[in-house]
Amino acid sequence: MRRLILLPLLLLWMHAQAGDIDQPAALAALQQPGAVLIDVRTAEEFSAGALPGAVRIATDALDERIGQLAPDKQTPIVLYCRTGRRSSTAQDLLQKLGYRNVVNAGGYEQLAPLLDHR
């Protein structure tokens, strides 16, 4: 009986975790010509501090706005948020829309120091 209760909880926990965060790939993608850096945090989080060159697009508006920002589906796109969870959701969405070069860079506070050392 205990296993029947723990299994759904484990599956729910696994689903809530961020997808594949790949900061080295994100840094490499940002070096490519035409790369796009997207911040999927809230407006309040963005105004408190954002990475240079980042465009803020909420995940729920991404499907409407991405075509203007990156019409070529081969464009290198780097996503970040606070922890990597929202950027993982955004990555999944963009991949479903046909974008092939999308990287989840994870959280702002983890990524910012890496960009300072480039």
A tleap script that builds the chain and sets N, CA, C and O, in Angstrom:
source leaprc.protein.ff14SB
mol = sequence {
  NMET ARG ARG LEU ILE LEU LEU PRO LEU LEU
  LEU LEU TRP MET HIE ALA GLN ALA GLY ASP
  ILE ASP GLN PRO ALA ALA LEU ALA ALA LEU
  GLN GLN PRO GLY ALA VAL LEU ILE ASP VAL
  ARG THR ALA GLU GLU PHE SER ALA GLY ALA
  LEU PRO GLY ALA VAL ARG ILE ALA THR ASP
  ALA LEU ASP GLU ARG ILE GLY GLN LEU ALA
  PRO ASP LYS GLN THR PRO ILE VAL LEU TYR
  CYS ARG THR GLY ARG ARG SER SER THR ALA
  GLN ASP LEU LEU GLN LYS LEU GLY TYR ARG
  ASN VAL VAL ASN ALA GLY GLY TYR GLU GLN
  LEU ALA PRO LEU LEU ASP HIE CARG
}
set mol.1.N position { 0.821 -1.198 0.000 }
set mol.1.CA position { 0.000 0.000 0.000 }
set mol.1.C position { 0.864 1.261 0.000 }
set mol.1.O position { 0.566 2.229 -0.700 }
set mol.2.N position { 1.939 1.240 0.793 }
set mol.2.CA position { 2.830 2.395 0.855 }
set mol.2.C position { 3.430 2.690 -0.515 }
set mol.2.O position { 3.576 3.850 -0.900 }
set mol.3.N position { 3.776 1.640 -1.243 }
set mol.3.CA position { 4.341 1.832 -2.583 }
set mol.3.C position { 3.333 2.477 -3.522 }
set mol.3.O position { 3.710 3.280 -4.374 }
set mol.4.N position { 2.065 2.138 -3.379 }
set mol.4.CA position { 1.036 2.730 -4.228 }
set mol.4.C position { 0.916 4.230 -3.992 }
set mol.4.O position { 0.573 4.981 -4.904 }
set mol.5.N position { 1.194 4.654 -2.793 }
set mol.5.CA position { 1.129 6.080 -2.467 }
set mol.5.C position { 2.414 6.781 -2.898 }
set mol.5.O position { 2.362 7.895 -3.420 }
set mol.6.N position { 3.557 6.152 -2.690 }
set mol.6.CA position { 4.839 6.779 -2.996 }
set mol.6.C position { 5.102 6.916 -4.492 }
set mol.6.O position { 5.729 7.885 -4.922 }
set mol.7.N position { 4.639 5.976 -5.277 }
set mol.7.CA position { 4.896 6.028 -6.716 }
set mol.7.C position { 4.306 7.282 -7.371 }
set mol.7.O position { 5.025 7.970 -8.096 }
set mol.8.N position { 3.035 7.605 -7.147 }
set mol.8.CA position { 2.522 8.852 -7.751 }
set mol.8.C position { 3.247 10.095 -7.246 }
set mol.8.O position { 3.453 11.042 -8.006 }
set mol.9.N position { 3.633 10.104 -5.985 }
set mol.9.CA position { 4.373 11.247 -5.450 }
set mol.9.C position { 5.732 11.376 -6.124 }
set mol.9.O position { 6.161 12.485 -6.444 }
set mol.10.N position { 6.414 10.256 -6.343 }
set mol.10.CA position { 7.705 10.267 -7.019 }
set mol.10.C position { 7.561 10.762 -8.453 }
set mol.10.O position { 8.376 11.561 -8.914 }
set mol.11.N position { 6.542 10.301 -9.160 }
set mol.11.CA position { 6.319 10.738 -10.533 }
set mol.11.C position { 5.998 12.226 -10.593 }
set mol.11.O position { 6.464 12.922 -11.496 }
set mol.12.N position { 5.217 12.716 -9.653 }
set mol.12.CA position { 4.905 14.133 -9.600 }
set mol.12.C position { 6.159 14.949 -9.323 }
set mol.12.O position { 6.356 15.994 -9.942 }
set mol.13.N position { 7.002 14.501 -8.419 }
set mol.13.CA position { 8.247 15.195 -8.096 }
set mol.13.C position { 9.171 15.235 -9.310 }
set mol.13.O position { 9.781 16.264 -9.598 }
set mol.14.N position { 9.272 14.109 -10.023 }
set mol.14.CA position { 10.144 14.054 -11.193 }
set mol.14.C position { 9.652 15.012 -12.272 }
set mol.14.O position { 10.455 15.662 -12.942 }
set mol.15.N position { 8.341 15.101 -12.441 }
set mol.15.CA position { 7.782 15.992 -13.449 }
set mol.15.C position { 8.040 17.454 -13.086 }
set mol.15.O position { 8.181 18.291 -13.978 }
set mol.16.N position { 8.104 17.771 -11.806 }
set mol.16.CA position { 8.284 19.154 -11.357 }
set mol.16.C position { 9.728 19.622 -11.477 }
set mol.16.O position { 9.987 20.822 -11.392 }
set mol.17.N position { 10.667 18.718 -11.669 }
set mol.17.CA position { 12.070 19.085 -11.772 }
set mol.17.C position { 12.368 19.719 -13.123 }
set mol.17.O position { 11.691 19.442 -14.113 }
set mol.18.N position { 13.368 20.556 -13.155 }
set mol.18.CA position { 13.770 21.202 -14.405 }
set mol.18.C position { 14.273 20.157 -15.393 }
set mol.18.O position { 14.816 19.122 -15.008 }
set mol.19.N position { 14.081 20.452 -16.674 }
set mol.19.CA position { 14.602 19.590 -17.730 }
set mol.19.C position { 16.109 19.706 -17.790 }
set mol.19.O position { 16.736 20.220 -16.864 }
set mol.20.N position { 16.676 19.240 -18.849 }
set mol.20.CA position { 18.120 19.239 -18.996 }
set mol.20.C position { 18.665 20.660 -19.057 }
set mol.20.O position { 18.422 21.389 -20.019 }
set mol.21.N position { 19.391 21.038 -18.041 }
set mol.21.CA position { 20.062 22.336 -18.005 }
set mol.21.C position { 21.480 22.107 -18.488 }
set mol.21.O position { 22.198 21.255 -17.965 }
set mol.22.N position { 21.878 22.874 -19.490 }
set mol.22.CA position { 23.196 22.697 -20.077 }
set mol.22.C position { 23.857 24.062 -20.249 }
set mol.22.O position { 23.788 24.664 -21.321 }
set mol.23.N position { 24.495 24.543 -19.187 }
set mol.23.CA position { 25.110 25.865 -19.231 }
set mol.23.C position { 26.288 25.946 -20.190 }
set mol.23.O position { 26.429 26.967 -20.865 }
set mol.24.N position { 27.147 24.928 -20.293 }
set mol.24.CA position { 28.219 25.009 -21.298 }
set mol.24.C position { 27.664 25.123 -22.723 }
set mol.24.O position { 28.194 25.885 -23.532 }
set mol.25.N position { 26.612 24.379 -23.032 }
set mol.25.CA position { 25.993 24.469 -24.360 }
set mol.25.C position { 25.351 25.839 -24.549 }
set mol.25.O position { 25.366 26.382 -25.653 }
set mol.26.N position { 24.789 26.399 -23.484 }
set mol.26.CA position { 24.177 27.727 -23.565 }
set mol.26.C position { 25.239 28.778 -23.880 }
set mol.26.O position { 25.023 29.645 -24.726 }
set mol.27.N position { 26.373 28.704 -23.209 }
set mol.27.CA position { 27.458 29.656 -23.454 }
set mol.27.C position { 27.981 29.532 -24.880 }
set mol.27.O position { 28.281 30.537 -25.525 }
set mol.28.N position { 28.090 28.299 -25.371 }
set mol.28.CA position { 28.540 28.083 -26.750 }
set mol.28.C position { 27.509 28.617 -27.744 }
set mol.28.O position { 27.875 29.224 -28.750 }
set mol.29.N position { 26.230 28.396 -27.470 }
set mol.29.CA position { 25.177 28.884 -28.367 }
set mol.29.C position { 25.173 30.401 -28.437 }
set mol.29.O position { 24.938 30.976 -29.500 }
set mol.30.N position { 25.431 31.046 -27.317 }
set mol.30.CA position { 25.442 32.508 -27.292 }
set mol.30.C position { 26.598 33.098 -28.103 }
set mol.30.O position { 26.567 34.278 -28.450 }
set mol.31.N position { 27.594 32.304 -28.400 }
set mol.31.CA position { 28.723 32.757 -29.221 }
set mol.31.C position { 28.395 32.701 -30.715 }
set mol.31.O position { 29.120 33.270 -31.530 }
set mol.32.N position { 27.324 32.028 -31.068 }
set mol.32.CA position { 26.959 31.875 -32.477 }
set mol.32.C position { 26.286 33.143 -32.997 }
set mol.32.O position { 25.543 33.799 -32.267 }
set mol.33.N position { 26.545 33.486 -34.246 }
set mol.33.CA position { 25.898 34.664 -34.842 }
set mol.33.C position { 24.375 34.515 -34.834 }
set mol.33.O position { 23.845 33.456 -35.170 }
set mol.34.N position { 23.691 35.568 -34.454 }
set mol.34.CA position { 22.234 35.572 -34.458 }
set mol.34.C position { 21.574 34.891 -33.280 }
set mol.34.O position { 20.351 34.762 -33.249 }
set mol.35.N position { 22.363 34.448 -32.301 }
set mol.35.CA position { 21.789 33.770 -31.138 }
set mol.35.C position { 20.819 34.697 -30.407 }
set mol.35.O position { 21.018 35.910 -30.347 }
set mol.36.N position { 19.775 34.102 -29.858 }
set mol.36.CA position { 18.745 34.840 -29.140 }
set mol.36.C position { 18.727 34.358 -27.692 }
set mol.36.O position { 18.701 33.156 -27.427 }
set mol.37.N position { 18.741 35.304 -26.767 }
set mol.37.CA position { 18.694 35.005 -25.333 }
set mol.37.C position { 17.327 35.427 -24.814 }
set mol.37.O position { 16.962 36.600 -24.886 }
set mol.38.N position { 16.574 34.465 -24.292 }
set mol.38.CA position { 15.210 34.743 -23.833 }
set mol.38.C position { 15.085 34.462 -22.343 }
set mol.38.O position { 15.440 33.386 -21.861 }
set mol.39.N position { 14.571 35.452 -21.629 }
set mol.39.CA position { 14.285 35.372 -20.200 }
set mol.39.C position { 12.797 35.107 -20.063 }
set mol.39.O position { 11.986 35.931 -20.485 }
set mol.40.N position { 12.420 33.975 -19.481 }
set mol.40.CA position { 11.010 33.626 -19.344 }
set mol.40.C position { 10.477 33.907 -17.936 }
set mol.40.O position { 9.425 33.395 -17.554 }
set mol.41.N position { 11.202 34.718 -17.173 }
set mol.41.CA position { 10.738 35.077 -15.824 }
set mol.41.C position { 9.633 36.134 -15.901 }
set mol.41.O position { 9.294 36.620 -16.981 }
set mol.42.N position { 9.088 36.474 -14.754 }
set mol.42.CA position { 8.054 37.501 -14.689 }
set mol.42.C position { 8.667 38.878 -14.931 }
set mol.42.O position { 9.885 39.049 -14.867 }
set mol.43.N position { 7.818 39.840 -15.205 }
set mol.43.CA position { 8.280 41.220 -15.418 }
set mol.43.C position { 8.988 41.742 -14.176 }
set mol.43.O position { 9.980 42.463 -14.287 }
set mol.44.N position { 8.493 41.390 -13.004 }
set mol.44.CA position { 9.113 41.829 -11.755 }
set mol.44.C position { 10.513 41.239 -11.595 }
set mol.44.O position { 11.443 41.946 -11.208 }
set mol.45.N position { 10.664 39.959 -11.890 }
set mol.45.CA position { 11.979 39.317 -11.804 }
set mol.45.C position { 12.939 39.947 -12.810 }
set mol.45.O position { 14.099 40.210 -12.494 }
set mol.46.N position { 12.448 40.184 -14.009 }
set mol.46.CA position { 13.273 40.770 -15.064 }
set mol.46.C position { 13.748 42.173 -14.675 }
set mol.46.O position { 14.913 42.514 -14.877 }
set mol.47.N position { 12.848 42.980 -14.119 }
set mol.47.CA position { 13.220 44.350 -13.752 }
set mol.47.C position { 14.202 44.384 -12.587 }
set mol.47.O position { 14.923 45.368 -12.418 }
set mol.48.N position { 14.241 43.337 -11.791 }
set mol.48.CA position { 15.193 43.261 -10.680 }
set mol.48.C position { 16.603 42.934 -11.159 }
set mol.48.O position { 17.566 43.104 -10.413 }
set mol.49.N position { 16.729 42.471 -12.385 }
set mol.49.CA position { 18.034 42.143 -12.958 }
set mol.49.C position { 17.881 41.122 -14.063 }
set mol.49.O position { 17.176 40.124 -13.916 }
set mol.50.N position { 18.550 41.384 -15.170 }
set mol.50.CA position { 18.475 40.477 -16.310 }
set mol.50.C position { 19.836 40.411 -16.983 }
set mol.50.O position { 20.684 41.278 -16.773 }
set mol.51.N position { 20.034 39.403 -17.775 }
set mol.51.CA position { 21.282 39.246 -18.503 }
set mol.51.C position { 21.319 40.222 -19.671 }
set mol.51.O position { 20.288 40.476 -20.294 }
set mol.52.N position { 22.487 40.771 -19.976 }
set mol.52.CA position { 22.599 41.721 -21.097 }
set mol.52.C position { 22.136 41.088 -22.409 }
set mol.52.O position { 22.530 39.975 -22.759 }
set mol.53.N position { 21.301 41.822 -23.111 }
set mol.53.CA position { 20.810 41.352 -24.404 }
set mol.53.C position { 19.602 40.439 -24.339 }
set mol.53.O position { 19.080 40.030 -25.376 }
set mol.54.N position { 19.149 40.112 -23.130 }
set mol.54.CA position { 18.010 39.204 -22.993 }
set mol.54.C position { 16.707 39.907 -23.352 }
set mol.54.O position { 16.516 41.091 -23.075 }
set mol.55.N position { 15.828 39.148 -23.969 }
set mol.55.CA position { 14.475 39.601 -24.278 }
set mol.55.C position { 13.549 38.834 -23.350 }
set mol.55.O position { 13.633 37.610 -23.258 }
set mol.56.N position { 12.658 39.555 -22.656 }
set mol.56.CA position { 11.727 38.879 -21.751 }
set mol.56.C position { 10.468 38.501 -22.509 }
set mol.56.O position { 9.790 39.346 -23.094 }
set mol.57.N position { 10.174 37.208 -22.483 }
set mol.57.CA position { 8.930 36.695 -23.051 }
set mol.57.C position { 8.409 35.641 -22.078 }
set mol.57.O position { 9.073 34.635 -21.827 }
set mol.58.N position { 7.234 35.877 -21.541 }
set mol.58.CA position { 6.618 34.877 -20.667 }
set mol.58.C position { 6.356 33.606 -21.468 }
set mol.58.O position { 6.047 33.671 -22.658 }
set mol.59.N position { 6.476 32.471 -20.827 }
set mol.59.CA position { 6.294 31.194 -21.512 }
set mol.59.C position { 4.944 31.114 -22.210 }
set mol.59.O position { 4.847 30.575 -23.312 }
set mol.60.N position { 3.895 31.649 -21.573 }
set mol.60.CA position { 2.569 31.551 -22.195 }
set mol.60.C position { 2.405 32.458 -23.417 }
set mol.60.O position { 1.421 32.330 -24.146 }
set mol.61.N position { 3.341 33.363 -23.649 }
set mol.61.CA position { 3.294 34.220 -24.843 }
set mol.61.C position { 4.345 33.822 -25.872 }
set mol.61.O position { 4.426 34.421 -26.944 }
set mol.62.N position { 5.132 32.833 -25.555 }
set mol.62.CA position { 6.254 32.454 -26.401 }
set mol.62.C position { 5.807 31.997 -27.785 }
set mol.62.O position { 6.407 32.385 -28.787 }
set mol.63.N position { 4.765 31.180 -27.851 }
set mol.63.CA position { 4.326 30.676 -29.154 }
set mol.63.C position { 3.833 31.800 -30.068 }
set mol.63.O position { 3.915 31.678 -31.290 }
set mol.64.N position { 3.322 32.895 -29.491 }
set mol.64.CA position { 2.851 34.026 -30.292 }
set mol.64.C position { 3.990 34.936 -30.738 }
set mol.64.O position { 3.909 35.530 -31.813 }
set mol.65.N position { 5.043 35.059 -29.945 }
set mol.65.CA position { 6.091 36.048 -30.214 }
set mol.65.C position { 7.370 35.486 -30.827 }
set mol.65.O position { 8.162 36.246 -31.387 }
set mol.66.N position { 7.589 34.193 -30.738 }
set mol.66.CA position { 8.872 33.644 -31.161 }
set mol.66.C position { 9.108 33.820 -32.658 }
set mol.66.O position { 10.249 34.002 -33.083 }
set mol.67.N position { 8.053 33.770 -33.460 }
set mol.67.CA position { 8.203 33.911 -34.905 }
set mol.67.C position { 8.763 35.261 -35.318 }
set mol.67.O position { 9.470 35.358 -36.321 }
set mol.68.N position { 8.454 36.299 -34.558 }
set mol.68.CA position { 8.994 37.629 -34.850 }
set mol.68.C position { 10.454 37.720 -34.432 }
set mol.68.O position { 11.268 38.339 -35.117 }
set mol.69.N position { 10.773 37.106 -33.315 }
set mol.69.CA position { 12.126 37.179 -32.776 }
set mol.69.C position { 13.089 36.242 -33.500 }
set mol.69.O position { 14.241 36.599 -33.750 }
set mol.70.N position { 12.625 35.069 -33.829 }
set mol.70.CA position { 13.471 34.063 -34.485 }
set mol.70.C position { 12.659 33.340 -35.561 }
set mol.70.O position { 12.168 32.235 -35.329 }
set mol.71.N position { 12.514 33.957 -36.737 }
set mol.71.CA position { 11.737 33.302 -37.792 }
set mol.71.C position { 12.397 32.026 -38.329 }
set mol.71.O position { 11.708 31.120 -38.798 }
set mol.72.N position { 13.713 31.959 -38.261 }
set mol.72.CA position { 14.449 30.772 -38.718 }
set mol.72.C position { 14.500 29.760 -37.572 }
set mol.72.O position { 15.026 30.053 -36.498 }
set mol.73.N position { 13.959 28.586 -37.807 }
set mol.73.CA position { 13.872 27.576 -36.742 }
set mol.73.C position { 15.217 26.928 -36.415 }
set mol.73.O position { 15.292 26.078 -35.528 }
set mol.74.N position { 16.278 27.321 -37.120 }
set mol.74.CA position { 17.628 26.861 -36.787 }
set mol.74.C position { 18.371 27.884 -35.911 }
set mol.74.O position { 19.512 27.645 -35.515 }
set mol.75.N position { 17.736 29.009 -35.610 }
set mol.75.CA position { 18.349 30.053 -34.785 }
set mol.75.C position { 18.741 29.488 -33.423 }
set mol.75.O position { 17.930 28.819 -32.782 }
set mol.76.N position { 19.967 29.745 -32.969 }
set mol.76.CA position { 20.334 29.328 -31.612 }
set mol.76.C position { 19.529 30.144 -30.597 }
set mol.76.O position { 19.577 31.374 -30.598 }
set mol.77.N position { 18.796 29.451 -29.742 }
set mol.77.CA position { 17.971 30.100 -28.721 }
set mol.77.C position { 18.392 29.577 -27.357 }
set mol.77.O position { 18.448 28.370 -27.124 }
set mol.78.N position { 18.689 30.520 -26.455 }
set mol.78.CA position { 19.071 30.182 -25.087 }
set mol.78.C position { 17.994 30.734 -24.161 }
set mol.78.O position { 17.646 31.913 -24.229 }
set mol.79.N position { 17.481 29.882 -23.308 }
set mol.79.CA position { 16.410 30.241 -22.388 }
set mol.79.C position { 16.912 30.184 -20.946 }
set mol.79.O position { 17.720 29.326 -20.589 }
set mol.80.N position { 16.419 31.109 -20.129 }
set mol.80.CA position { 16.694 31.029 -18.690 }
set mol.80.C position { 15.521 31.582 -17.904 }
set mol.80.O position { 14.690 32.317 -18.437 }
set mol.81.N position { 15.464 31.222 -16.639 }
set mol.81.CA position { 14.441 31.720 -15.721 }
set mol.81.C position { 15.078 31.857 -14.343 }
set mol.81.O position { 16.225 32.293 -14.247 }
set mol.82.N position { 14.380 31.506 -13.294 }
set mol.82.CA position { 14.961 31.606 -11.960 }
set mol.82.C position { 15.674 30.312 -11.563 }
set mol.82.O position { 16.753 30.346 -10.973 }
set mol.83.N position { 15.066 29.184 -11.889 }
set mol.83.CA position { 15.636 27.901 -11.469 }
set mol.83.C position { 15.908 26.930 -12.613 }
set mol.83.O position { 16.626 25.948 -12.428 }
set mol.84.N position { 15.353 27.185 -13.776 }
set mol.84.CA position { 15.471 26.268 -14.903 }
set mol.84.C position { 14.188 25.543 -15.202 }
set mol.84.O position { 14.085 24.879 -16.234 }
set mol.85.N position { 13.212 25.645 -14.341 }
set mol.85.CA position { 11.951 24.936 -14.527 }
set mol.85.C position { 11.107 25.565 -15.639 }
set mol.85.O position { 10.642 24.859 -16.534 }
set mol.86.N position { 10.907 26.870 -15.590 }
set mol.86.CA position { 10.123 27.541 -16.628 }
set mol.86.C position { 10.854 27.504 -17.969 }
set mol.86.O position { 10.229 27.362 -19.019 }
set mol.87.N position { 12.174 27.634 -17.926 }
set mol.87.CA position { 12.927 27.574 -19.186 }
set mol.87.C position { 12.871 26.171 -19.786 }
set mol.87.O position { 12.961 26.017 -21.004 }
set mol.88.N position { 12.726 25.155 -18.950 }
set mol.88.CA position { 12.551 23.795 -19.450 }
set mol.88.C position { 11.210 23.659 -20.165 }
set mol.88.O position { 11.128 23.043 -21.228 }
set mol.89.N position { 10.173 24.229 -19.586 }
set mol.89.CA position { 8.851 24.219 -20.209 }
set mol.89.C position { 8.894 24.972 -21.535 }
set mol.89.O position { 8.326 24.525 -22.531 }
set mol.90.N position { 9.573 26.116 -21.538 }
set mol.90.CA position { 9.711 26.914 -22.761 }
set mol.90.C position { 10.498 26.147 -23.819 }
set mol.90.O position { 10.165 26.201 -25.003 }
set mol.91.N position { 11.534 25.438 -23.398 }
set mol.91.CA position { 12.324 24.635 -24.328 }
set mol.91.C position { 11.453 23.569 -24.989 }
set mol.91.O position { 11.508 23.379 -26.204 }
set mol.92.N position { 10.658 22.884 -24.190 }
set mol.92.CA position { 9.754 21.865 -24.737 }
set mol.92.C position { 8.794 22.476 -25.755 }
set mol.92.O position { 8.561 21.901 -26.818 }
set mol.93.N position { 8.243 23.635 -25.429 }
set mol.93.CA position { 7.310 24.313 -26.320 }
set mol.93.C position { 7.976 24.676 -27.647 }
set mol.93.O position { 7.429 24.413 -28.717 }
set mol.94.N position { 9.158 25.280 -27.567 }
set mol.94.CA position { 9.850 25.682 -28.793 }
set mol.94.C position { 10.221 24.476 -29.642 }
set mol.94.O position { 10.144 24.532 -30.869 }
set mol.95.N position { 10.621 23.393 -29.001 }
set mol.95.CA position { 10.945 22.189 -29.766 }
set mol.95.C position { 9.695 21.629 -30.448 }
set mol.95.O position { 9.775 21.130 -31.571 }
set mol.96.N position { 8.557 21.706 -29.786 }
set mol.96.CA position { 7.302 21.259 -30.414 }
set mol.96.C position { 6.926 22.152 -31.584 }
set mol.96.O position { 6.273 21.703 -32.526 }
set mol.97.N position { 7.333 23.411 -31.529 }
set mol.97.CA position { 7.072 24.345 -32.628 }
set mol.97.C position { 8.070 24.183 -33.775 }
set mol.97.O position { 7.952 24.850 -34.802 }
set mol.98.N position { 9.053 23.295 -33.599 }
set mol.98.CA position { 10.000 23.002 -34.664 }
set mol.98.C position { 11.368 23.640 -34.534 }
set mol.98.O position { 12.204 23.490 -35.425 }
set mol.99.N position { 11.613 24.347 -33.444 }
set mol.99.CA position { 12.941 24.944 -33.234 }
set mol.99.C position { 13.902 23.843 -32.823 }
set mol.99.O position { 13.590 23.027 -31.955 }
set mol.100.N position { 15.074 23.821 -33.452 }
set mol.100.CA position { 16.002 22.706 -33.283 }
set mol.100.C position { 17.252 23.034 -32.477 }
set mol.100.O position { 17.987 22.122 -32.099 }
set mol.101.N position { 17.510 24.290 -32.206 }
set mol.101.CA position { 18.746 24.684 -31.542 }
set mol.101.C position { 18.402 25.473 -30.282 }
set mol.101.O position { 18.763 26.643 -30.150 }
set mol.102.N position { 17.693 24.810 -29.350 }
set mol.102.CA position { 17.186 25.457 -28.137 }
set mol.102.C position { 17.885 24.865 -26.922 }
set mol.102.O position { 17.942 23.647 -26.751 }
set mol.103.N position { 18.419 25.752 -26.080 }
set mol.103.CA position { 19.167 25.306 -24.899 }
set mol.103.C position { 18.554 25.914 -23.642 }
set mol.103.O position { 18.259 27.108 -23.597 }
set mol.104.N position { 18.368 25.088 -22.633 }
set mol.104.CA position { 17.918 25.541 -21.316 }
set mol.104.C position { 19.161 25.866 -20.497 }
set mol.104.O position { 19.909 24.970 -20.105 }
set mol.105.N position { 19.376 27.164 -20.239 }
set mol.105.CA position { 20.560 27.592 -19.486 }
set mol.105.C position { 20.341 27.557 -17.985 }
set mol.105.O position { 21.284 27.774 -17.223 }
set mol.106.N position { 19.127 27.291 -17.544 }
set mol.106.CA position { 18.864 27.197 -16.109 }
set mol.106.C position { 18.508 28.528 -15.485 }
set mol.106.O position { 17.771 29.325 -16.065 }
set mol.107.N position { 19.044 28.762 -14.283 }
set mol.107.CA position { 18.680 29.932 -13.500 }
set mol.107.C position { 19.564 31.142 -13.725 }
set mol.107.O position { 20.759 31.035 -14.000 }
set mol.108.N position { 18.935 32.286 -13.600 }
set mol.108.CA position { 19.617 33.573 -13.782 }
set mol.108.C position { 20.839 33.701 -12.880 }
set mol.108.O position { 21.919 34.052 -13.356 }
set mol.109.N position { 20.690 33.425 -11.603 }
set mol.109.CA position { 21.794 33.624 -10.662 }
set mol.109.C position { 22.972 32.682 -10.912 }
set mol.109.O position { 24.108 33.005 -10.564 }
set mol.110.N position { 22.711 31.533 -11.506 }
set mol.110.CA position { 23.793 30.612 -11.832 }
set mol.110.C position { 24.462 30.993 -13.153 }
set mol.110.O position { 25.658 30.768 -13.335 }
set mol.111.N position { 23.695 31.565 -14.063 }
set mol.111.CA position { 24.213 31.887 -15.387 }
set mol.111.C position { 24.963 33.221 -15.418 }
set mol.111.O position { 25.969 33.354 -16.115 }
set mol.112.N position { 24.475 34.196 -14.669 }
set mol.112.CA position { 25.072 35.553 -14.705 }
set mol.112.C position { 26.587 35.558 -14.451 }
set mol.112.O position { 27.315 36.207 -15.202 }
set mol.113.N position { 27.087 34.863 -13.426 }
set mol.113.CA position { 28.542 34.887 -13.207 }
set mol.113.C position { 29.336 34.264 -14.351 }
set mol.113.O position { 30.467 34.672 -14.616 }
set mol.114.N position { 28.754 33.285 -15.024 }
set mol.114.CA position { 29.445 32.647 -16.149 }
set mol.114.C position { 29.577 33.607 -17.324 }
set mol.114.O position { 30.578 33.582 -18.040 }
set mol.115.N position { 28.582 34.443 -17.522 }
set mol.115.CA position { 28.631 35.406 -18.619 }
set mol.115.C position { 29.593 36.532 -18.304 }
set mol.115.O position { 30.155 37.131 -19.221 }
set mol.116.N position { 29.797 36.838 -17.036 }
set mol.116.CA position { 30.740 37.880 -16.639 }
set mol.116.C position { 32.180 37.475 -16.954 }
set mol.116.O position { 33.046 38.334 -17.120 }
set mol.117.N position { 32.434 36.179 -17.035 }
set mol.117.CA position { 33.808 35.690 -17.238 }
set mol.117.C position { 34.104 35.348 -18.691 }
set mol.117.O position { 35.136 34.739 -18.976 }
set mol.118.N position { 33.243 35.717 -19.599 }
set mol.118.CA position { 33.489 35.408 -21.024 }
set mol.118.C position { 34.486 36.363 -21.609 }
set mol.118.O position { 34.818 36.262 -22.790 }
savepdb mol mol.pdb
quit
